[in-house]
Amino acid sequence: MNSTIQEDQTPEQEKQTRLKAISDYLLKFKEFEKSYSGEQEIIFKQDSAILINTVYWKYADEVVRPALVDPEKRIQAYKIAANTELAVLFIMPINHHDPKVQKFINARLAFFLAISMLLEWGELKIEKSFNLIQNDSEINQFFDEHIKWLILLDPKYFYPVFSNAQVWRLFYYVLRDRVKQLE
């Protein structure tokens, strides 16, 4: 899947490209969770991808882009991943009768979307990265701790896209270095 926004796209085309990416990632997450946990099928709220995309672009246009050194430049992948992750938590697209499980599964979804975007758009080979991720205890510890942080976060009151983007930047650099060591 290539959901990278092209340089010559209009803002509306960019929004449609991102919406398609989010929709595709939601389906991939559903497949991943079923194979990972074997539990019941995940059901997303109606229009989840549209809602996530809407929150993403609202924050990107009103907060992130104006804070950039050059607002005409593209938003970096790390900020895209961070903002998408927080938009998922804002929307909470997966319902569950147990509030703790609901928060956990939505945090996993947020994390899944962020890392999928980062790996797809970056220079790393996705297969190598996922193999490394599965077998590296430090990287798995980062995953666990980041998901715990997401569970505690309430983006309706605190939406830390810039600090979260730096976490994703550092994680990407660590992952990139580990992948290069394997080559």
N, C-alpha and C positions, 0 to 999 in steps of 0.2 A: 504494500500500500504506500503510495506517495501522496502525502497530504501537505506537502510543503507549499507555502504561499509563494507565488512567483512575483518577481519584481514589477512586472507590468500589469498586475491585477488592480482593479479599482477597489476601494474600501468595501463595497458590497460584495464583490467577488471574493475578497479575503474572508469576509464573514461566512460566506457559503462554503468556502474551502475548509475553514476551521470547523464549521458545523458538521460537514461530512466526516472529518477526522474524528471528532468527538463521537459521532454516531457509530463509526466503525470500531472505535476503541471500547465503547459500551458493549457491543456485541462480542468482541474479543474477551472482555472481562467476564462476561456471562459464561463463555466457553471455558475460560481459565478457572474460574471458581468451581464450576461443575467438576472439572477434572481434578482440581486441587483438593476440594473438600468433600466432594461426592454428595453434598447436601442438596436440599430442594432447589429447584430452579429459581434464579433471581428474577424478580419482576420489577422493572423500573416504573416510576411514576410516568404518567402520560406526558409526552413532550419533554422528557428529561434533557435530551441533547440540546433542544432549542433553549431551554431555561439556563443550562450551564453556559451555553454560548452567549446568551444575552448578558448574563452577569459578568462573564469574562470580558466582553467588549465594552460594557459600561465602565468597568473599573480601568480597563486598558486605556480607553479614550479620555476618561475624566481625571485619572490619577497618575497612571504610569507614564503615558506619553508626555504630558506636560512636565513631568519631573526629569525627563531625559535631557542630557546635555544638548543633543540635537533632536528636537521632537519630530523632525522630518525623517529621521532614520528609522529603520525597522527595530522592533522590540526584540531583544536577545532571547534565545531559546530558553535560558534559565528563568527569565521573568515570565515567559509564556507558560512554562511548566508550573512555576509557583502560582501564578494567577489562576491557571486551570484547576490546580489542586484545591485552592481556596474556594473557587466558584462551586466545585462539587460539594464541598462541605457546607457552603451557604445554601445550596438547593436541597441537599440530602435526598438524592433521587431514588434511594432504595428504602422502602418501608419495611419495618419488622415489628412484631408485637412486643419484643423485648427492647427497650431503649438502649441498653448497653450493646446489644448485638447490632442494632441499627447503626449506632455511632461507629462501631468497629468495622462493619462491612462497608460503610460509606467512606471511612478513612482508607481502607484497602483500595477501594475504587479510585479515590482521589490520587493515591500514591501510584496506582497502576497507570492512570492516564498520564501523570507527570513523567514517570520514567519511560513509558512507551514513546511519548513525544520526543523526549530528550535523546533516546537511543536512535529513533528513526531519523531525526534531523541532524544528528552529529556525525562525526567521522568514524565512529566505532562500528564494527560489524555486530549486528544485533545478536546473531547466534553465539558468537564468541562471548559477548558481554553477558548474555543470559546464562551460558554455561559457567562462566566465572562467578556470577552472582549466586548461583545455586550452591557453589562449592567453597565460597570464601566466608569464613566465620565473622571477620570484621565487617564485611559488607552486609551480611545478614543481620549483624548487631545494629548497624546503622538503620536498616529497614525497620527492625523491630522498634527501635527508639523513636524513629521518625513517625511511625504509625501511632505510637503511644502519644506523641506530641500532638498529632492531628486529632486524636480522640479528645484530648483536653481542650483543644482550640474551639472557640466559638466565633466564626468569622462575621457574625452579625454585629459583634462588638469590637472585634480586633481582627484586622485583615492585613497581616504582615507580609505583603508580597515582596518587598525589597529584601528584607532579611532572609526570607525563605528562598528567594532567588540565589542568594549567596551560598546557602546550604547546598542547593542543587549544583551551582557552579563548582564548588569544592568537591562534591561527590563525583561529578563528571570527570574532574581532573584525576582524582584517585582511581576511578574505574579505567580511564584512558591509560594511565601508567601501568596498572595491573595487566591490562590486555596486551600492552606493548611488551611487557616482560614475558608473556607467554609465546610471543611470536618468534 
